[in-house]
């Protein structure tokens, strides 16, 4: 984005903080396709991504006054809101599955082909994950559950990117063999 474009986005966020609905609409039109793509990449389900995008823009409306352009660019700030909402949403879904599992209830689909693994498959995958070395397990969780890139994982774990890539590759090979894919 050009410098003046970033400045105009900062002004829009400040206008949203002041309650300007037109500024909010302009931000939505400008960023919603990009932010929806991020949510969809993290959640892998259109309905969940739509819900997270909606929640994220509600958070933007409520917290626009907390935006500090000296701390991050508008796009970065909005991306972080969506990523955090998506991660929270995934945790909520995981907890709901665990609650159902603890009660002995079956996980019901919505009448369509649901890619959610069965309880047996989930337990099998968790058993296979437990057999991984800690650094491989953590890398896999950061990549596939939290949606971080290899570079982001390397920064988070303070390890070289090549090492992280090797950990992920080895972990995936182990998991493939373990679950019988």
Residue pairs with C-beta under 8 A, 6 or more apart in sequence:
1 9
1 73
1 75
6 73
6 74
9 27
9 30
9 73
9 74
9 75
10 67
10 69
10 74
11 23
12 23
12 26
12 27
12 30
12 74
13 23
13 27
13 60
13 64
13 67
13 74
13 77
14 64
14 67
15 22
15 23
16 23
16 24
16 27
16 60
16 61
16 64
17 64
17 65
17 67
24 57
24 60
24 61
27 60
27 78
28 57
31 75
31 78
32 53
32 57
34 75
35 53
35 56
35 78
35 79
35 82
36 49
36 50
36 53
38 79
38 82
38 83
38 86
39 48
39 49
39 50
39 52
39 53
39 56
39 82
39 85
39 86
40 46
40 49
41 147
42 49
42 83
42 86
42 87
42 90
42 146
42 147
43 49
43 52
43 86
43 89
43 90
44 115
48 89
48 93
49 86
51 89
52 82
52 85
52 86
52 89
53 82
55 85
55 89
56 78
56 81
56 82
56 85
59 81
59 85
60 78
60 81
63 81
67 74
67 77
71 77
72 80
83 147
86 147
87 146
87 147
90 145
97 107
97 116
97 122
100 106
100 107
101 107
101 119
101 122
107 116
107 118
107 119
109 116
117 125
121 179
124 178
124 179
125 175
125 179
127 178
128 174
128 175
128 178
128 179
129 137
129 140
129 175
130 137
131 174
131 178
132 140
132 171
132 174
132 175
133 167
135 157
135 159
135 167
136 167
136 168
136 170
136 171
136 174
137 171
138 157
139 153
139 157
139 164
139 167
139 168
139 171
140 168
140 171
140 172
140 175
142 148
142 152
142 153
142 156
142 157
143 149
143 150
143 153
143 168
148 156
150 161
150 164
150 165
150 168
151 161
153 164
153 168
154 160
154 161
154 163
154 164
157 164
175 181
